[in-house]
Amino acid sequence: MVLSNLGRVMLEQNQLEAAESYFDEMVAVRESIRAQLRELPVAQQQTFLNEIAKDYQDYARLLQVRSQYSKAQQILDLLNI
């Protein structure tokens, strides 16, 4: 959560590179956690995805603003089980 909040602060200050860096680190941390949750029932995995969806969507919007459409789609695809 801290990394996504830092990313949003950087966005508000129009520091897009820094924002992208924080969001990128956030995804790495959350995907590491998610890998450990793969043994849980799908419903519990979905709960985790619901919790992180807004942060991933915000990151994807930033990437789209920076014309990184392919990477934005990859981030959104991570929201699928």
N, CA, C and O atoms as a Tinker XYZ file with bonds, in Angstrom:
   324  protein
     1  N      0.821000   -1.189000    0.000000    73     2
     2  CA     0.000000    0.000000    0.000000    64     1     3
     3  C      0.868000    1.257000    0.000000    63     2     4     5
     4  O      0.534000    2.246000   -0.653000    81     3
     5  N      1.970000    1.218000    0.724000    73     3     6
     6  CA     2.845000    2.387000    0.798000    64     5     7
     7  C      3.383000    2.735000   -0.590000    63     6     8     9
     8  O      3.419000    3.905000   -0.969000    81     7
     9  N      3.798000    1.724000   -1.343000    73     7    10
    10  CA     4.363000    1.980000   -2.668000    64     9    11
    11  C      3.328000    2.584000   -3.613000    63    10    12    13
    12  O      3.651000    3.490000   -4.382000    81    11
    13  N      2.101000    2.099000   -3.567000    73    11    14
    14  CA     1.065000    2.663000   -4.435000    64    13    15
    15  C      0.743000    4.098000   -4.015000    63    14    16    17
    16  O      0.498000    4.948000   -4.870000    81    15
    17  N      0.742000    4.375000   -2.715000    73    15    18
    18  CA     0.497000    5.741000   -2.251000    64    17    19
    19  C      1.614000    6.676000   -2.694000    63    18    20    21
    20  O      1.354000    7.809000   -3.099000    81    19
    21  N      2.849000    6.209000   -2.619000    73    19    22
    22  CA     3.974000    7.018000   -3.096000    64    21    23
    23  C      3.842000    7.267000   -4.601000    63    22    24    25
    24  O      4.132000    8.362000   -5.083000    81    23
    25  N      3.410000    6.260000   -5.326000    73    23    26
    26  CA     3.179000    6.428000   -6.757000    64    25    27
    27  C      2.143000    7.495000   -7.043000    63    26    28    29
    28  O      2.313000    8.303000   -7.957000    81    27
    29  N      1.074000    7.501000   -6.268000    73    27    30
    30  CA     0.023000    8.506000   -6.461000    64    29    31
    31  C      0.524000    9.913000   -6.122000    63    30    32    33
    32  O      0.183000   10.877000   -6.806000    81    31
    33  N      1.330000   10.026000   -5.069000    73    31    34
    34  CA     1.903000   11.325000   -4.705000    64    33    35
    35  C      2.773000   11.845000   -5.849000    63    34    36    37
    36  O      2.708000   13.023000   -6.202000    81    35
    37  N      3.574000   10.970000   -6.417000    73    35    38
    38  CA     4.429000   11.368000   -7.532000    64    37    39
    39  C      3.587000   11.786000   -8.741000    63    38    40    41
    40  O      3.942000   12.722000   -9.458000    81    39
    41  N      2.470000   11.087000   -8.960000    73    39    42
    42  CA     1.563000   11.465000  -10.041000    64    41    43
    43  C      1.024000   12.870000   -9.817000    63    42    44    45
    44  O      0.995000   13.685000  -10.739000    81    43
    45  N      0.600000   13.150000   -8.596000    73    43    46
    46  CA     0.059000   14.468000   -8.269000    64    45    47
    47  C      1.095000   15.567000   -8.482000    63    46    48    49
    48  O      0.748000   16.707000   -8.793000    81    47
    49  N      2.352000   15.221000   -8.316000    73    47    50
    50  CA     3.436000   16.189000   -8.502000    64    49    51
    51  C      3.973000   16.159000   -9.935000    63    50    52    53
    52  O      4.984000   16.789000  -10.245000    81    51
    53  N      3.277000   15.414000  -10.802000    73    51    54
    54  CA     3.643000   15.277000  -12.209000    64    53    55
    55  C      5.055000   14.709000  -12.404000    63    54    56    57
    56  O      5.745000   15.046000  -13.367000    81    55
    57  N      5.460000   13.861000  -11.493000    73    55    58
    58  CA     6.743000   13.167000  -11.601000    64    57    59
    59  C      6.452000   11.738000  -12.073000    63    58    60    61
    60  O      6.471000   10.784000  -11.295000    81    59
    61  N      6.188000   11.631000  -13.357000    73    59    62
    62  CA     5.688000   10.378000  -13.920000    64    61    63
    63  C      6.695000    9.243000  -13.856000    63    62    64    65
    64  O      6.312000    8.101000  -13.603000    81    63
    65  N      7.963000    9.525000  -14.076000    73    63    66
    66  CA     8.974000    8.464000  -13.999000    64    65    67
    67  C      9.053000    7.882000  -12.591000    63    66    68    69
    68  O      9.108000    6.665000  -12.415000    81    67
    69  N      9.056000    8.752000  -11.604000    73    67    70
    70  CA     9.114000    8.295000  -10.213000    64    69    71
    71  C      7.852000    7.512000   -9.869000    63    70    72    73
    72  O      7.918000    6.478000   -9.204000    81    71
    73  N      6.705000    8.008000  -10.324000    73    71    74
    74  CA     5.440000    7.307000  -10.074000    64    73    75
    75  C      5.485000    5.911000  -10.677000    63    74    76    77
    76  O      5.088000    4.937000  -10.039000    81    75
    77  N      5.968000    5.821000  -11.899000    73    75    78
    78  CA     6.048000    4.522000  -12.557000    64    77    79
    79  C      6.968000    3.579000  -11.787000    63    78    80    81
    80  O      6.678000    2.390000  -11.652000    81    79
    81  N      8.046000    4.101000  -11.297000    73    79    82
    82  CA     8.993000    3.282000  -10.537000    64    81    83
    83  C      8.341000    2.721000   -9.271000    63    82    84    85
    84  O      8.495000    1.538000   -8.968000    81    83
    85  N      7.620000    3.558000   -8.539000    73    83    86
    86  CA     6.937000    3.079000   -7.331000    64    85    87
    87  C      5.861000    2.050000   -7.659000    63    86    88    89
    88  O      5.746000    1.027000   -6.985000    81    87
    89  N      5.073000    2.325000   -8.696000    73    87    90
    90  CA     4.030000    1.370000   -9.079000    64    89    91
    91  C      4.642000    0.050000   -9.545000    63    90    92    93
    92  O      4.116000   -1.021000   -9.242000    81    91
    93  N      5.739000    0.125000  -10.273000    73    91    94
    94  CA     6.396000   -1.087000  -10.751000    64    93    95
    95  C      6.873000   -1.943000   -9.573000    63    94    96    97
    96  O      6.718000   -3.164000   -9.573000    81    95
    97  N      7.447000   -1.288000   -8.589000    73    95    98
    98  CA     7.891000   -2.004000   -7.390000    64    97    99
    99  C      6.703000   -2.598000   -6.642000    63    98   100   101
   100  O      6.786000   -3.708000   -6.118000    81    99
   101  N      5.595000   -1.856000   -6.593000    73    99   102
   102  CA     4.380000   -2.346000   -5.949000    64   101   103
   103  C      3.906000   -3.642000   -6.593000    63   102   104   105
   104  O      3.556000   -4.599000   -5.901000    81   103
   105  N      3.898000   -3.666000   -7.924000    73   103   106
   106  CA     3.447000   -4.866000   -8.637000    64   105   107
   107  C      4.360000   -6.040000   -8.317000    63   106   108   109
   108  O      3.879000   -7.152000   -8.097000    81   107
   109  N      5.650000   -5.814000   -8.287000    73   107   110
   110  CA     6.594000   -6.900000   -7.986000    64   109   111
   111  C      6.325000   -7.491000   -6.607000    63   110   112   113
   112  O      6.326000   -8.711000   -6.442000    81   111
   113  N      6.096000   -6.636000   -5.621000    73   111   114
   114  CA     5.827000   -7.105000   -4.257000    64   113   115
   115  C      4.516000   -7.875000   -4.211000    63   114   116   117
   116  O      4.442000   -8.965000   -3.644000    81   115
   117  N      3.482000   -7.297000   -4.816000    73   115   118
   118  CA     2.164000   -7.947000   -4.750000    64   117   119
   119  C      2.115000   -9.248000   -5.541000    63   118   120   121
   120  O      1.421000  -10.185000   -5.147000    81   119
   121  N      2.832000   -9.315000   -6.634000    73   119   122
   122  CA     2.855000  -10.563000   -7.394000    64   121   123
   123  C      3.638000  -11.640000   -6.644000    63   122   124   125
   124  O      3.346000  -12.828000   -6.783000    81   123
   125  N      4.609000  -11.241000   -5.867000    73   123   126
   126  CA     5.332000  -12.190000   -5.023000    64   125   127
   127  C      4.394000  -12.766000   -3.957000    63   126   128   129
   128  O      4.400000  -13.967000   -3.690000    81   127
   129  N      3.608000  -11.904000   -3.367000    73   127   130
   130  CA     2.610000  -12.348000   -2.379000    64   129   131
   131  C      1.586000  -13.251000   -3.056000    63   130   132   133
   132  O      1.221000  -14.306000   -2.538000    81   131
   133  N      1.147000  -12.820000   -4.193000    73   131   134
   134  CA     0.124000  -13.576000   -4.918000    64   133   135
   135  C      0.594000  -14.980000   -5.266000    63   134   136   137
   136  O     -0.193000  -15.926000   -5.226000    81   135
   137  N      1.856000  -15.121000   -5.602000    73   135   138
   138  CA     2.406000  -16.446000   -5.932000    64   137   139
   139  C      2.252000  -17.398000   -4.753000    63   138   140   141
   140  O      2.048000  -18.599000   -4.933000    81   139
   141  N      2.349000  -16.858000   -3.567000    73   139   142
   142  CA     2.201000  -17.687000   -2.362000    64   141   143
   143  C      0.746000  -18.041000   -2.088000    63   142   144   145
   144  O      0.463000  -18.981000   -1.346000    81   143
   145  N     -0.175000  -17.293000   -2.681000    73   143   146
   146  CA    -1.606000  -17.519000   -2.458000    64   145   147
   147  C     -2.221000  -18.482000   -3.471000    63   146   148   149
   148  O     -3.399000  -18.822000   -3.361000    81   147
   149  N     -1.450000  -18.916000   -4.438000    73   147   150
   150  CA    -2.000000  -19.749000   -5.521000    64   149   151
   151  C     -2.578000  -21.081000   -5.033000    63   150   152   153
   152  O     -3.387000  -21.699000   -5.725000    81   151
   153  N     -2.170000  -21.512000   -3.862000    73   151   154
   154  CA    -2.688000  -22.773000   -3.336000    64   153   155
   155  C     -4.031000  -22.599000   -2.625000    63   154   156   157
   156  O     -4.689000  -23.581000   -2.283000    81   155
   157  N     -4.429000  -21.357000   -2.408000    73   155   158
   158  CA    -5.707000  -21.080000   -1.748000    64   157   159
   159  C     -6.863000  -21.282000   -2.724000    63   158   160   161
   160  O     -6.663000  -21.288000   -3.939000    81   159
   161  N     -8.073000  -21.446000   -2.188000    73   159   162
   162  CA    -9.245000  -21.543000   -3.065000    64   161   163
   163  C     -9.378000  -20.275000   -3.930000    63   162   164   165
   164  O     -8.946000  -19.189000   -3.546000    81   163
   165  N     -9.980000  -20.453000   -5.089000    73   163   166
   166  CA   -10.129000  -19.356000   -6.041000    64   165   167
   167  C    -10.842000  -18.162000   -5.405000    63   166   168   169
   168  O    -10.488000  -17.018000   -5.690000    81   167
   169  N    -11.819000  -18.399000   -4.566000    73   167   170
   170  CA   -12.561000  -17.298000   -3.938000    64   169   171
   171  C    -11.635000  -16.420000   -3.103000    63   170   172   173
   172  O    -11.775000  -15.197000   -3.109000    81   171
   173  N    -10.707000  -17.018000   -2.397000    73   171   174
   174  CA    -9.765000  -16.239000   -1.589000    64   173   175
   175  C     -8.764000  -15.508000   -2.471000    63   174   176   177
   176  O     -8.372000  -14.382000   -2.164000    81   175
   177  N     -8.348000  -16.138000   -3.564000    73   175   178
   178  CA    -7.466000  -15.465000   -4.510000    64   177   179
   179  C     -8.177000  -14.248000   -5.116000    63   178   180   181
   180  O     -7.567000  -13.195000   -5.306000    81   179
   181  N     -9.461000  -14.401000   -5.414000    73   179   182
   182  CA   -10.247000  -13.306000   -5.994000    64   181   183
   183  C    -10.373000  -12.148000   -5.002000    63   182   184   185
   184  O    -10.348000  -10.983000   -5.399000    81   183
   185  N    -10.506000  -12.465000   -3.728000    73   183   186
   186  CA   -10.576000  -11.421000   -2.708000    64   185   187
   187  C     -9.306000  -10.582000   -2.719000    63   186   188   189
   188  O     -9.368000   -9.356000   -2.632000    81   187
   189  N     -8.162000  -11.236000   -2.826000    73   187   190
   190  CA    -6.891000  -10.519000   -2.897000    64   189   191
   191  C     -6.856000   -9.634000   -4.140000    63   190   192   193
   192  O     -6.459000   -8.472000   -4.065000    81   191
   193  N     -7.267000  -10.178000   -5.276000    73   191   194
   194  CA    -7.279000   -9.398000   -6.512000    64   193   195
   195  C     -8.196000   -8.188000   -6.402000    63   194   196   197
   196  O     -7.869000   -7.111000   -6.901000    81   195
   197  N     -9.331000   -8.358000   -5.757000    73   195   198
   198  CA   -10.253000   -7.235000   -5.568000    64   197   199
   199  C     -9.605000   -6.125000   -4.742000    63   198   200   201
   200  O     -9.851000   -4.941000   -4.973000    81   199
   201  N     -8.781000   -6.519000   -3.786000    73   199   202
   202  CA    -8.104000   -5.544000   -2.922000    64   201   203
   203  C     -7.052000   -4.741000   -3.680000    63   202   204   205
   204  O     -6.826000   -3.572000   -3.369000    81   203
   205  N     -6.413000   -5.347000   -4.660000    73   203   206
   206  CA    -5.316000   -4.675000   -5.351000    64   205   207
   207  C     -5.731000   -4.072000   -6.690000    63   206   208   209
   208  O     -4.936000   -3.375000   -7.321000    81   207
   209  N     -6.942000   -4.325000   -7.128000    73   207   210
   210  CA    -7.377000   -3.938000   -8.478000    64   209   211
   211  C     -7.227000   -2.445000   -8.748000    63   210   212   213
   212  O     -6.726000   -2.067000   -9.808000    81   211
   213  N     -7.641000   -1.598000   -7.831000    73   211   214
   214  CA    -7.579000   -0.151000   -8.064000    64   213   215
   215  C     -6.138000    0.303000   -8.285000    63   214   216   217
   216  O     -5.872000    1.120000   -9.167000    81   215
   217  N     -5.218000   -0.219000   -7.497000    73   215   218
   218  CA    -3.814000    0.169000   -7.653000    64   217   219
   219  C     -3.278000   -0.252000   -9.025000    63   218   220   221
   220  O     -2.554000    0.505000   -9.671000    81   219
   221  N     -3.632000   -1.452000   -9.464000    73   219   222
   222  CA    -3.184000   -1.927000  -10.770000    64   221   223
   223  C     -3.814000   -1.080000  -11.882000    63   222   224   225
   224  O     -3.152000   -0.751000  -12.866000    81   223
   225  N     -5.079000   -0.733000  -11.723000    73   223   226
   226  CA    -5.755000    0.089000  -12.721000    64   225   227
   227  C     -5.143000    1.486000  -12.786000    63   226   228   229
   228  O     -4.980000    2.040000  -13.874000    81   227
   229  N     -4.805000    2.057000  -11.637000    73   227   230
   230  CA    -4.146000    3.361000  -11.620000    64   229   231
   231  C     -2.798000    3.286000  -12.333000    63   230   232   233
   232  O     -2.440000    4.184000  -13.095000    81   231
   233  N     -2.066000    2.228000  -12.082000    73   231   234
   234  CA    -0.772000    2.045000  -12.733000    64   233   235
   235  C     -0.958000    1.913000  -14.248000    63   234   236   237
   236  O     -0.205000    2.505000  -15.021000    81   235
   237  N     -1.942000    1.150000  -14.662000    73   235   238
   238  CA    -2.204000    0.973000  -16.092000    64   237   239
   239  C     -2.557000    2.311000  -16.747000    63   238   240   241
   240  O     -2.123000    2.581000  -17.867000    81   239
   241  N     -3.336000    3.146000  -16.064000    73   239   242
   242  CA    -3.665000    4.468000  -16.610000    64   241   243
   243  C     -2.404000    5.320000  -16.783000    63   242   244   245
   244  O     -2.244000    6.005000  -17.793000    81   243
   245  N     -1.522000    5.271000  -15.798000    73   243   246
   246  CA    -0.255000    6.001000  -15.907000    64   245   247
   247  C      0.528000    5.518000  -17.127000    63   246   248   249
   248  O      1.056000    6.325000  -17.892000    81   247
   249  N      0.600000    4.210000  -17.302000    73   247   250
   250  CA     1.331000    3.660000  -18.441000    64   249   251
   251  C      0.709000    4.095000  -19.765000    63   250   252   253
   252  O      1.422000    4.352000  -20.735000    81   251
   253  N     -0.605000    4.176000  -19.804000    73   251   254
   254  CA    -1.280000    4.629000  -21.018000    64   253   255
   255  C     -0.947000    6.091000  -21.305000    63   254   256   257
   256  O     -0.722000    6.460000  -22.458000    81   255
   257  N     -0.914000    6.918000  -20.273000    73   255   258
   258  CA    -0.536000    8.324000  -20.431000    64   257   259
   259  C      0.873000    8.421000  -21.000000    63   258   260   261
   260  O      1.178000    9.322000  -21.781000    81   259
   261  N      1.722000    7.491000  -20.604000    73   259   262
   262  CA     3.114000    7.475000  -21.070000    64   261   263
   263  C      3.270000    6.667000  -22.368000    63   262   264   265
   264  O      4.384000    6.342000  -22.780000    81   263
   265  N      2.136000    6.353000  -22.999000    73   263   266
   266  CA     2.091000    5.626000  -24.285000    64   265   267
   267  C      2.726000    4.245000  -24.206000    63   266   268   269
   268  O      3.299000    3.763000  -25.184000    81   267
   269  N      2.626000    3.616000  -23.051000    73   267   270
   270  CA     3.140000    2.255000  -22.867000    64   269   271
   271  C      1.944000    1.291000  -22.816000    63   270   272   273
   272  O      1.671000    0.651000  -21.801000    81   271
   273  N      1.257000    1.221000  -23.940000    73   271   274
   274  CA    -0.007000    0.489000  -24.007000    64   273   275
   275  C      0.153000   -1.005000  -23.764000    63   274   276   277
   276  O     -0.679000   -1.617000  -23.095000    81   275
   277  N      1.190000   -1.580000  -24.289000    73   275   278
   278  CA     1.404000   -3.013000  -24.118000    64   277   279
   279  C      1.644000   -3.354000  -22.644000    63   278   280   281
   280  O      1.074000   -4.312000  -22.121000    81   279
   281  N      2.481000   -2.571000  -21.988000    73   279   282
   282  CA     2.750000   -2.818000  -20.572000    64   281   283
   283  C      1.491000   -2.576000  -19.741000    63   282   284   285
   284  O      1.234000   -3.294000  -18.774000    81   283
   285  N      0.708000   -1.568000  -20.117000    73   283   286
   286  CA    -0.551000   -1.292000  -19.405000    64   285   287
   287  C     -1.475000   -2.506000  -19.485000    63   286   288   289
   288  O     -2.094000   -2.889000  -18.492000    81   287
   289  N     -1.565000   -3.106000  -20.673000    73   287   290
   290  CA    -2.412000   -4.287000  -20.829000    64   289   291
   291  C     -1.870000   -5.462000  -20.011000    63   290   292   293
   292  O     -2.645000   -6.226000  -19.436000    81   291
   293  N     -0.562000   -5.606000  -19.959000    73   291   294
   294  CA     0.038000   -6.677000  -19.145000    64   293   295
   295  C     -0.327000   -6.515000  -17.673000    63   294   296   297
   296  O     -0.619000   -7.498000  -16.993000    81   295
   297  N     -0.313000   -5.286000  -17.184000    73   295   298
   298  CA    -0.673000   -5.034000  -15.789000    64   297   299
   299  C     -2.134000   -5.386000  -15.554000    63   298   300   301
   300  O     -2.464000   -6.029000  -14.558000    81   299
   301  N     -3.011000   -4.970000  -16.461000    73   299   302
   302  CA    -4.424000   -5.294000  -16.317000    64   301   303
   303  C     -4.674000   -6.799000  -16.405000    63   302   304   305
   304  O     -5.553000   -7.330000  -15.727000    81   303
   305  N     -3.900000   -7.477000  -17.242000    73   303   306
   306  CA    -4.042000   -8.936000  -17.370000    64   305   307
   307  C     -3.681000   -9.655000  -16.070000    63   306   308   309
   308  O     -4.147000  -10.768000  -15.828000    81   307
   309  N     -2.865000   -9.033000  -15.243000    73   307   310
   310  CA    -2.511000   -9.649000  -13.961000    64   309   311
   311  C     -3.708000   -9.756000  -13.028000    63   310   312   313
   312  O     -3.666000  -10.495000  -12.044000    81   311
   313  N     -4.768000   -9.029000  -13.329000    73   311   314
   314  CA    -5.962000   -9.075000  -12.482000    64   313   315
   315  C     -6.835000  -10.298000  -12.756000    63   314   316   317
   316  O     -7.874000  -10.476000  -12.121000    81   315
   317  N     -6.418000  -11.128000  -13.689000    73   315   318
   318  CA    -7.137000  -12.377000  -13.975000    64   317   319
   319  C     -6.545000  -13.510000  -13.172000    63   318   320   321
   320  O     -5.345000  -13.540000  -12.901000    81   319
   321  N     -7.406000  -14.446000  -12.790000    73   319   322
   322  CA    -6.918000  -15.629000  -12.052000    64   321   323
   323  C     -6.485000  -16.670000  -13.041000    63   322   324
   324  O     -6.040000  -17.748000  -12.648000    81   323
